[in-house]
Amino acid sequence: MLYYLYRNSGGTVEYPKTRKEARETGGKYYLTGQPCIRGHKALRNLRAACTECLKEEWIKDNAKRSLKPKSEAAKEAGRRYYERNRAMVIARAQARPAEEKKAYKKKYKEENPDLYKTLTSLRRRRFRDATPSWITYKQKTEIMGLYQIAITMTKTTGEQYVVDHIIPLHGVNVCGLHVPWNLRVITQEENLKKSNKV
């Protein structure tokens, strides 16, 4: 005898009502229609474990694991996974909602203040080294104007705008200068795609 379960997708899926029937039909799950000890009316696997309970345990274990420092073996496994699935990982990250990305970035920044201070200091030094001594006050004002335009466009459109160096300050084959004619205002998305290339 089969028990019918309605999925969120709108279709119906047939599941055996007992573990014995599931084993006989070669299924992985069965549905009794009775709640488990935690009150879930969910599928059970062949070990009679409620799938909703397993999900809850998995979430708890993951939360505990995330608090522990990663071993070198785990870091290496993560690097290997990234190398094998680079395109998929990037696509998944880009598909995340903007609010989720913003919250993650904010949390990371709060957890790593020293790193951000160092990066800011290095960026300022890079800009200072790439700014020629012969640049005029008017040209410096033009540069500041471009940064102001980027801020205004971000506020008006709701999309992040940045000032990009057309020829990167630290390019692969050539290095540009921090001068008005080497700067332009583009979206952050375009800037990330461009990366360190002309």
C-alpha positions as CSV (number, residue, x, y, z in Angstrom):
1,M,0.0,0.0,0.0
2,L,1.3,3.5,-0.9
3,Y,1.1,6.7,0.9
4,Y,0.9,9.9,-1.2
5,L,3.0,13.0,-0.4
6,Y,2.4,16.4,-2.0
7,R,5.6,18.2,-2.7
8,N,6.1,22.0,-2.9
9,S,6.6,21.7,-6.6
10,G,3.0,20.8,-7.0
11,G,3.4,17.2,-8.1
12,T,2.6,14.1,-6.1
13,V,5.1,11.4,-5.2
14,E,4.3,7.9,-4.0
15,Y,6.1,6.6,-0.9
16,P,5.8,3.2,0.8
17,K,3.9,3.4,4.1
18,T,6.3,1.0,5.9
19,R,10.0,0.3,6.1
20,K,9.4,-3.3,4.9
21,E,7.6,-2.1,1.8
22,A,10.4,0.4,1.1
23,R,13.0,-2.3,1.3
24,E,11.0,-4.6,-0.9
25,T,10.4,-1.9,-3.6
26,G,14.0,-0.7,-3.4
27,G,13.1,2.7,-2.1
28,K,15.2,4.8,0.2
29,Y,12.4,6.4,2.1
30,Y,8.9,5.7,3.5
31,L,6.1,7.8,5.0
32,T,4.0,6.5,7.8
33,G,1.8,9.6,8.2
34,Q,2.5,9.5,11.9
35,P,4.6,12.2,13.7
36,C,8.1,11.3,15.0
37,I,9.0,11.9,18.6
38,R,9.7,15.6,17.8
39,G,6.4,16.0,16.0
40,H,7.6,15.9,12.4
41,K,5.3,14.3,9.8
42,A,8.2,13.7,7.4
43,L,9.9,11.0,5.4
44,R,11.9,8.4,7.2
45,N,15.0,6.6,5.8
46,L,15.6,2.8,6.0
47,R,17.1,3.2,9.4
48,A,13.7,4.7,10.6
49,A,15.3,8.1,11.1
50,C,13.1,11.1,10.5
51,T,14.6,13.3,7.7
52,E,13.5,16.5,9.4
53,C,15.3,15.5,12.6
54,L,18.4,14.6,10.6
55,K,18.3,18.1,9.0
56,E,18.1,19.7,12.4
57,E,21.0,17.6,13.7
58,W,23.0,18.5,10.6
59,I,22.4,22.2,11.1
60,K,23.5,22.0,14.8
61,D,26.6,20.0,13.9
62,N,27.5,22.5,11.2
63,A,27.2,25.4,13.6
64,K,29.5,23.7,16.1
65,R,32.0,22.8,13.4
66,S,32.1,26.4,12.1
67,L,33.3,27.6,15.5
68,K,36.3,25.3,15.5
69,P,39.5,26.3,13.5
70,K,40.0,24.4,10.3
71,S,42.7,21.8,10.0
72,E,45.3,22.1,7.3
73,A,43.8,19.0,5.6
74,A,40.4,20.6,5.6
75,K,41.8,23.8,4.1
76,E,43.7,21.8,1.4
77,A,40.5,19.9,0.6
78,G,38.6,23.2,0.2
79,R,41.3,24.5,-2.1
80,R,41.1,21.3,-4.2
81,Y,37.3,21.6,-4.4
82,Y,37.6,25.2,-5.5
83,E,40.0,24.3,-8.3
84,R,37.8,21.5,-9.6
85,N,34.5,23.6,-9.4
86,R,35.8,27.2,-9.8
87,A,33.1,28.3,-12.3
88,M,30.3,26.8,-10.3
89,V,31.5,28.4,-7.0
90,I,31.8,31.8,-8.6
91,A,28.4,31.5,-10.3
92,R,26.8,30.5,-6.9
93,A,28.5,33.4,-5.2
94,Q,27.3,35.9,-7.8
95,A,23.7,34.5,-7.7
96,R,23.4,35.4,-3.9
97,P,21.1,38.3,-3.1
98,A,22.8,41.7,-2.7
99,E,21.7,42.0,1.0
100,E,23.3,38.6,1.8
101,K,26.6,39.6,0.2
102,K,26.5,43.0,2.1
103,A,25.9,41.3,5.4
104,Y,28.7,38.7,4.9
105,K,31.1,41.5,3.9
106,K,30.2,43.6,6.9
107,K,30.6,40.6,9.3
108,Y,34.0,39.7,7.7
109,K,35.2,43.3,8.1
110,E,34.1,43.4,11.8
111,E,35.9,40.0,12.5
112,N,39.1,41.1,10.7
113,P,39.7,44.8,11.5
114,D,43.6,44.5,11.4
115,L,43.5,43.0,7.9
116,Y,41.3,45.8,6.6
117,K,43.6,48.5,8.2
118,T,46.5,46.9,6.5
119,L,44.7,46.7,3.1
120,T,43.6,50.3,3.3
121,S,47.1,51.4,4.2
122,L,48.6,49.4,1.3
123,R,46.0,50.9,-1.1
124,R,46.7,54.4,-0.1
125,R,50.5,53.9,-0.4
126,R,49.9,52.3,-3.9
127,F,47.9,55.4,-4.9
128,R,50.5,57.8,-3.5
129,D,53.3,56.0,-5.3
130,A,51.3,56.0,-8.6
131,T,50.5,59.7,-8.4
132,P,53.2,61.7,-10.2
133,S,54.8,64.7,-8.5
134,W,54.1,66.9,-11.5
135,I,50.3,66.6,-11.2
136,T,48.5,69.9,-10.8
137,Y,46.0,71.0,-8.2
138,K,43.3,71.2,-10.9
139,Q,44.0,67.6,-11.9
140,K,43.9,66.5,-8.2
141,T,40.5,68.2,-8.0
142,E,39.3,66.3,-11.1
143,I,40.3,63.0,-9.4
144,M,38.3,63.9,-6.2
145,G,35.4,64.9,-8.5
146,L,35.3,61.4,-10.1
147,Y,35.2,59.8,-6.6
148,Q,32.3,62.2,-5.7
149,I,30.5,61.2,-8.9
150,A,30.8,57.5,-8.0
151,I,29.4,58.1,-4.5
152,T,26.5,60.2,-5.9
153,M,25.7,57.5,-8.6
154,T,25.7,54.8,-5.9
155,K,23.2,56.7,-3.8
156,T,21.0,57.6,-6.7
157,T,20.8,54.3,-8.5
158,G,21.2,51.9,-5.5
159,E,23.9,50.1,-7.5
160,Q,27.6,50.2,-6.4
161,Y,29.8,52.5,-8.5
162,V,33.5,52.7,-8.2
163,V,36.5,54.6,-9.8
164,D,38.4,52.3,-12.0
165,H,42.0,52.7,-13.3
166,I,41.8,52.0,-17.1
167,I,45.4,50.9,-17.0
168,P,45.8,49.1,-13.6
169,L,48.3,50.5,-11.1
170,H,49.8,47.0,-10.9
171,G,49.0,45.4,-14.2
172,V,50.6,42.2,-15.6
173,N,52.5,43.8,-18.5
174,V,52.1,47.6,-17.8
175,C,51.4,49.8,-14.8
176,G,49.2,52.9,-15.0
177,L,49.3,56.2,-13.1
178,H,46.8,57.7,-10.7
179,V,45.9,60.6,-13.0
180,P,42.5,61.9,-14.2
181,W,42.8,60.6,-17.8
182,N,43.5,57.0,-16.4
183,L,40.3,57.0,-14.3
184,R,36.7,56.4,-15.1
185,V,33.5,55.7,-13.1
186,I,32.0,52.2,-13.7
187,T,29.9,49.7,-11.7
188,Q,31.5,47.5,-9.2
189,E,30.3,44.5,-11.1
190,E,32.2,45.7,-14.3
191,N,35.2,46.5,-12.2
192,L,35.3,43.0,-10.7
193,K,35.0,41.4,-14.1
194,K,37.8,43.6,-15.4
195,S,40.0,42.7,-12.4
196,N,43.7,43.6,-12.9
197,K,43.5,43.8,-16.7
198,V,43.5,46.7,-19.2
